[in-house]
Amino acid sequence: MPTVLSVSGSTESVAGLEIDEELPAYKHSIIAPQIGGNLTWAKGTFASVYGDVVSSWKVEETREGKVVALCVEVPANTRSTIQLMKGAEVISSDGLSFAAQKGILQAEAGSGTYRIRFSLS
């Protein structure tokens, strides 16, 4: 049976939700999901003054290995930095451009919903 975790109202979780304390009023969030162990999916929500910041992911077994389907929701008038785990290879990114910084792939996202698929090596 798959192991599941759903978190609401917590900014620190395996869903990877963090508020950037350097920018006031929750204008910027950091989404860095922590995938591993026996968890097969997780979802986290943070209720900001602009709306919900949401991160959910699910691990899928494919012929090529483990693929993660990540869905991110960034509220209106805010931005988010999406960071993928070390060793991730982007399969599809919903128009986001991921670049390596200090060995971690990351992309800047404006408000909207994004679906990202990546493999884990």
C-alpha positions, 0 to 999 in steps of 0.5 A: 500500500502506498504511503501518503502525506498531506500537510496543510498550514505548515510551511516546512514539509516534504511538499517543500513549501517555504516562504522567502523571509527576505521579501515582505508580505509573502510576495515570494515563496520557495518550493523545494519538494523532499522526495524519498523514503517510502512516501509515494505522494505528498501535498502541502498548502500554505494560506498566504494573504494573496491566496494558497501556495500549493505543492503536490507531487507523486512518484510514478514507476515507469520503464525508464525508472522513477518519474515525479509529477509535481504540481505547483500553484502560485497565487496572483501577484506573487512569485515562486522559486521552484527547486528540484532535488539533486540528480533530477532531470526535467522531462517537461516543465510547463514553459518554465526554464530550469537552470542549475545553480549550485548543483540544483535545478531551479526555475522562477515562476510567476502566478499560475499553475505549473505541472513539472515532470522529472526523473530521479537518478 
